[in-house]
Amino acid sequence: MLIPARNYAEPAQGHYVLNPSGLEAAVASPHLICIIDMQAELGAYECNGTIEAIRQSLRKQSDGRAILFVLWPGAGPVVPELALAEGVQNVEVQKKRDGGEDLFRFWEDQGRPNNIQMMGINLNVCVYNAVAEFLACCEAAEAVPPLIHFQKSTLADTNYLDDPGFGWDHFRHVISSYCRHQKPPEDTEYVAADQTPEMV
């Protein structure tokens, strides 16, 4: 599936895909997965369904894919439930600035894969800021940024339990502000905060 320049797509596998470059690109399974701030000390256990959604995603995708954990300094270990299969390349770094520089270095070390996936406690401002910083690093290095996948089942945000649509609007507007020419997804689409993924 080709994604035109500066356009969102919603492939059947349940991802929103950000294409921040000026090129058409092919959607493929993400080679690199980046997980931001996934620690119990930051309230990860309180995010309805999100830990299970990430665990299921890793279970399905981890074979042959590199996984980067960007941890808030001093926030404690990665949530134990996200233990990874043997043989998977798993790198942990402590966040510098917003974490995008760490992601950029790891992306370079992996040969600049064309599709990457972002996950976290929820797709909150920490993840948005990491994406923005990553894109700034790409621009500074004159590198064509990859397609960035956001899994729909990790879009629920318990910060907005009183209005889950507000969390979705926050996602749309913050991400599109980092890609000023980006056409955002439809206003009416969001994932309800109490949605729990099916167990596998």
Secondary structure per residue as TSV (DSSP state, phi and psi in degrees):
chain	resnum	aa	ss	phi	psi
A	1	M	-	360.0	124.2
A	2	L	E	-90.6	138.4
A	3	I	E	-110.7	117.6
A	4	P	-	-62.9	162.5
A	5	A	T	-57.4	140.8
A	6	R	T	50.5	57.8
A	7	N	B	-146.2	146.5
A	8	Y	E	-91.7	150.4
A	9	A	E	-135.8	159.3
A	10	E	-	-127.9	80.4
A	11	P	-	-61.9	162.8
A	12	A	T	-61.9	-23.5
A	13	Q	T	-75.7	4.4
A	14	G	T	88.1	28.6
A	15	H	E	-116.5	144.5
A	16	Y	E	-93.3	137.8
A	17	V	E	-120.2	125.0
A	18	L	E	-97.0	125.4
A	19	N	-	-114.3	93.9
A	20	P	-	-84.7	-1.9
A	21	S	S	-90.0	176.9
A	22	G	S	-97.1	22.6
A	23	L	S	-124.7	154.1
A	24	E	-	-73.5	143.8
A	25	A	E	-142.4	155.7
A	26	A	E	-95.3	131.7
A	27	V	-	-75.3	130.3
A	28	A	-	-140.1	171.3
A	29	S	-	-61.0	135.1
A	30	P	-	-60.3	132.7
A	31	H	S	-83.2	-36.5
A	32	L	E	-113.0	130.7
A	33	I	E	-114.0	129.6
A	34	C	E	-118.8	125.1
A	35	I	E	-114.7	121.9
A	36	I	E	-103.8	129.1
A	37	D	S	56.0	40.2
A	38	M	-	-93.1	78.2
A	39	Q	B	-129.7	148.0
A	40	A	G	-60.0	-36.5
A	41	E	G	-64.1	-19.7
A	42	L	G	-99.3	14.5
A	43	G	T	88.9	20.5
A	44	A	G	-60.1	-34.2
A	45	Y	G	-67.3	-18.9
A	46	E	G	-86.3	-6.2
A	47	C	S	-87.9	104.7
A	48	N	T	-55.1	119.0
A	49	G	T	77.2	-13.5
A	50	T	H	-71.8	-42.1
A	51	I	H	-59.6	-45.9
A	52	E	H	-65.2	-38.0
A	53	A	H	-63.5	-42.2
A	54	I	H	-69.0	-42.3
A	55	R	H	-59.8	-44.8
A	56	Q	H	-63.0	-40.1
A	57	S	H	-62.6	-43.7
A	58	L	H	-65.6	-38.7
A	59	R	H	-61.1	-38.5
A	60	K	H	-81.2	-30.9
A	61	Q	H	-110.7	-11.6
A	62	S	-	-69.9	-21.2
A	63	D	T	-62.6	112.9
A	64	G	T	80.1	5.4
A	65	R	-	-111.5	142.4
A	66	A	E	-83.8	141.1
A	67	I	E	-125.5	128.6
A	68	L	E	-114.7	125.4
A	69	F	E	-101.3	121.8
A	70	V	E	-106.5	109.5
A	71	L	E	-102.1	140.4
A	72	W	-	-64.8	129.6
A	73	P	T	-56.7	128.4
A	74	G	T	76.6	7.0
A	75	A	S	-88.0	-1.5
A	76	G	-	100.5	-177.7
A	77	P	S	-74.7	162.6
A	78	V	B	-61.2	144.2
A	79	V	-	-51.9	125.6
A	80	P	G	-58.9	-29.6
A	81	E	G	-61.9	-16.4
A	82	L	G	-93.9	25.4
A	83	A	-	-55.7	135.5
A	84	L	-	-100.8	157.9
A	85	A	-	-64.9	152.7
A	86	E	T	-62.4	146.0
A	87	G	T	87.1	-5.8
A	88	V	-	-85.9	135.0
A	89	Q	-	-73.8	113.0
A	90	N	E	-124.4	116.4
A	91	V	E	-118.8	135.0
A	92	E	E	-116.5	134.0
A	93	V	E	-132.4	150.6
A	94	Q	E	-85.6	135.5
A	95	K	-	-59.4	132.0
A	96	K	S	-111.1	130.5
A	97	R	T	53.3	-121.9
A	98	D	T	-97.0	-3.3
A	99	G	S	99.7	-11.8
A	100	G	H	-69.0	-32.2
A	101	E	H	-66.9	-39.7
A	102	D	H	-62.5	-43.3
A	103	L	H	-63.9	-41.7
A	104	F	H	-61.8	-45.3
A	105	R	H	-61.5	-42.5
A	106	F	H	-67.4	-39.6
A	107	W	H	-59.8	-42.8
A	108	E	H	-62.7	-44.8
A	109	D	H	-62.1	-27.5
A	110	Q	T	-88.9	6.8
A	111	G	T	83.2	25.1
A	112	R	-	53.8	62.1
A	113	P	-	-60.2	150.2
A	114	N	S	-80.4	-14.9
A	115	N	E	-135.3	124.4
A	116	I	E	-129.1	161.9
A	117	Q	E	-126.1	137.8
A	118	M	E	-110.7	132.9
A	119	M	E	-141.4	164.8
A	120	G	E	-170.8	-169.1
A	121	I	S	-51.6	-46.6
A	122	N	S	-157.5	166.7
A	123	L	S	-81.6	73.0
A	124	N	S	-100.2	-165.1
A	125	V	H	-63.8	-27.7
A	126	C	H	-61.6	-43.1
A	127	V	H	-70.5	-41.9
A	128	Y	H	-58.7	-45.1
A	129	N	H	-64.4	-38.1
A	130	A	H	-62.5	-41.6
A	131	V	H	-63.0	-45.0
A	132	A	H	-60.8	-44.1
A	133	E	H	-66.8	-39.3
A	134	F	H	-59.8	-46.1
A	135	L	H	-64.5	-35.3
A	136	A	H	-64.9	-37.9
A	137	C	H	-65.1	-41.5
A	138	C	H	-59.9	-45.1
A	139	E	H	-63.1	-43.2
A	140	A	H	-63.3	-33.9
A	141	A	T	-90.3	2.7
A	142	E	T	53.8	40.4
A	143	A	-	-102.7	139.4
A	144	V	-	-73.3	117.5
A	145	P	-	-68.8	153.2
A	146	P	-	-78.7	172.4
A	147	L	E	-71.0	134.5
A	148	I	E	-111.7	118.0
A	149	H	E	-93.4	137.1
A	150	F	E	-121.2	118.9
A	151	Q	E	-75.4	128.6
A	152	K	G	-58.3	-37.0
A	153	S	G	-71.8	-8.2
A	154	T	G	-106.5	13.2
A	155	L	-	-84.7	-17.7
A	156	A	-	-61.0	140.2
A	157	D	-	-133.9	111.7
A	158	T	G	-70.2	-8.0
A	159	N	G	-67.4	-16.8
A	160	Y	G	-123.2	41.5
A	161	L	T	-61.6	-29.9
A	162	D	T	-73.4	-18.7
A	163	D	-	-156.8	81.1
A	164	P	H	-59.0	-27.2
A	165	G	H	-63.0	-29.2
A	166	F	H	-65.2	-38.7
A	167	G	H	-60.8	-41.2
A	168	W	H	-65.0	-43.9
A	169	D	H	-61.1	-37.9
A	170	H	H	-60.7	-46.5
A	171	F	H	-55.2	-51.3
A	172	R	H	-58.8	-50.9
A	173	H	H	-73.5	-38.0
A	174	V	H	-68.9	-46.1
A	175	I	H	-63.1	-44.6
A	176	S	H	-67.7	-23.2
A	177	S	H	-70.8	-25.0
A	178	Y	H	-80.2	-18.2
A	179	C	S	-128.8	84.9
A	180	R	T	-59.7	-25.0
A	181	H	T	-97.4	7.7
A	182	Q	-	-76.7	135.3
A	183	K	B	-83.9	116.6
A	184	P	-	-75.6	162.7
A	185	P	-	-63.0	170.1
A	186	E	-	-61.7	146.0
A	187	D	T	-58.8	-34.3
A	188	T	T	-84.5	-1.9
A	189	E	-	-99.4	127.8
A	190	Y	-	-157.9	169.6
A	191	V	-	-107.4	125.8
A	192	A	-	-62.3	142.4
A	193	A	T	-65.4	-24.7
A	194	D	T	-95.0	10.6
A	195	Q	-	-75.0	123.0
A	196	T	-	-110.2	127.2
A	197	P	-	-63.8	154.0
A	198	E	-	-65.6	143.2
A	199	M	-	-74.7	145.6
A	200	V	-	-106.1	360.0
